[in-house]
Amino acid sequence: MTKTYKIEVDCAACALKCQEAIKKVDGIKDCNINFMTLKMTIDAEDPDALLKKALKAARKVEPDFEIVE
């Protein structure tokens, strides 16, 4: 299942680092962050269940990363 979330991230380089970190989370098949639209798409069996893990992974490389719900 693919789901899109609104995010807040400071720059395109940070967005790329967060995207790569989130892709490494167990259970997440793919992640794409579009800095221009501030949207993140996660492909996983249950993306909502993995959202906290994705946020934790992204904050390791960019402490200001936010997922807006």
C-alpha positions as CSV (number, residue, x, y, z in Angstrom):
1,M,0.0,0.0,0.0
2,T,1.3,3.5,-0.8
3,K,0.4,6.5,1.3
4,T,1.3,10.1,1.0
5,Y,2.0,12.4,4.0
6,K,2.7,16.1,4.3
7,I,6.1,16.9,5.8
8,E,8.3,19.7,6.9
9,V,12.0,19.7,6.0
10,D,14.5,22.5,5.7
11,C,16.3,21.8,2.4
12,A,16.5,19.5,-0.5
13,A,19.7,17.9,0.7
14,C,18.1,17.1,4.1
15,A,15.1,15.7,2.3
16,L,17.3,13.3,0.3
17,K,19.1,12.2,3.5
18,C,15.8,11.6,5.2
19,Q,14.5,9.6,2.2
20,E,17.5,7.3,2.2
21,A,17.3,6.8,6.0
22,I,13.5,5.9,5.8
23,K,14.2,3.4,3.0
24,K,16.3,1.4,5.4
25,V,13.5,1.0,8.0
26,D,12.4,-2.7,8.1
27,G,9.0,-3.1,6.5
28,I,9.2,0.0,4.2
29,K,9.6,-1.1,0.6
30,D,10.2,2.4,-0.8
31,C,10.1,6.1,0.2
32,N,10.0,9.2,-2.0
33,I,10.3,12.7,-0.6
34,N,9.5,15.6,-2.9
35,F,11.0,18.8,-1.4
36,M,9.2,21.1,-3.7
37,T,5.7,19.9,-2.6
38,L,6.8,18.9,0.9
39,K,5.2,15.5,0.4
40,M,6.5,12.0,1.4
41,T,5.2,8.8,-0.2
42,I,5.8,5.5,1.7
43,D,5.2,2.1,0.1
44,A,4.7,-0.5,2.8
45,E,2.2,-3.2,4.0
46,D,0.9,-0.8,6.7
47,P,2.5,2.6,6.3
48,D,0.7,4.2,9.3
49,A,2.1,1.5,11.6
50,L,5.6,2.3,10.5
51,L,5.2,6.1,10.6
52,K,6.9,6.5,14.0
53,K,9.9,4.3,12.9
54,A,10.2,6.4,9.7
55,L,10.1,9.6,11.7
56,K,12.7,8.3,14.1
57,A,15.0,7.3,11.3
58,A,14.6,10.7,9.5
59,R,15.3,12.6,12.7
60,K,18.6,10.8,13.2
61,V,19.9,12.6,10.1
62,E,17.7,15.8,10.3
63,P,16.4,16.7,13.8
64,D,14.0,19.3,12.4
65,F,12.1,16.7,10.1
66,E,8.4,16.6,10.8
67,I,5.4,14.6,9.5
68,V,2.3,16.7,9.6
69,E,-0.9,14.8,10.4
